[in-house]
Amino acid sequence: MSVLDVLSVTLEIPSLEEGFKFYTDAGLEAVREGSVGRLRCIGQDRDSIVLIGGAPRKRLHHITLRADRIDEIASRTPAAGGTVVPCSR
């Protein structure tokens, strides 16, 4: 059982505009959907960072991972305090 890749990170932040400035200055492309910002590396077909604006403070919302033997990981996740959410893709 192993994690193969980090697919994306979702962060809650107070100001979506400040988050966009930070990540676009670093070279990512940004798309806004209401209070959600989606950032991708140039030429990439999936989000690398998702920002949820309007939060009282900065915090990690969740991380999306790619792994093999996902059933084994899913069975251990609740005991570690996590939740498995099915991928919608």
Secondary structure, DSSP 8 states (H G I E B T S, - for coil): -EEEEEEEEEEEES-HHHHHHHHHHTT-EEEEETTEEEEE-TT-SS-SEEEEE--SS-EEEEEEEEEESHHHHHHHTGGGT--------
